[in-house]
Amino acid sequence: MERDEKKLLKHLGNYLKTLRIKRGTSLNIFAYENDLTTATVSRIENGVVDTKISTLIKYAKGLETPLETILQNLHIDYTNNF
């Protein structure tokens, strides 16, 4: 994985973790309520895994945050590779 991709995944993970914590939901409870494993939630929030769109949709629903909002927060420069 390229350095810029790793940076993007870290940013996404940090943002998702921040949203989850603001809701006052533990990692374990969030995983359980959204049909995810705690390992998956942890790996996403730590930027270790390049997650599937279906998992991001589950995340967005669990956070009650539109997926568009999550993606817009990434501030991707489309004139570059990331």
Secondary structure, 3 states (H helix, E strand, C coil): CCHHHHHHHHHHHHHHHHHHHHCCCCHHHHHHHCCCCHHHHHHHHCCCCCCCHHHHHHHHHHHCCCHHHHHHCCCCCCCCCC
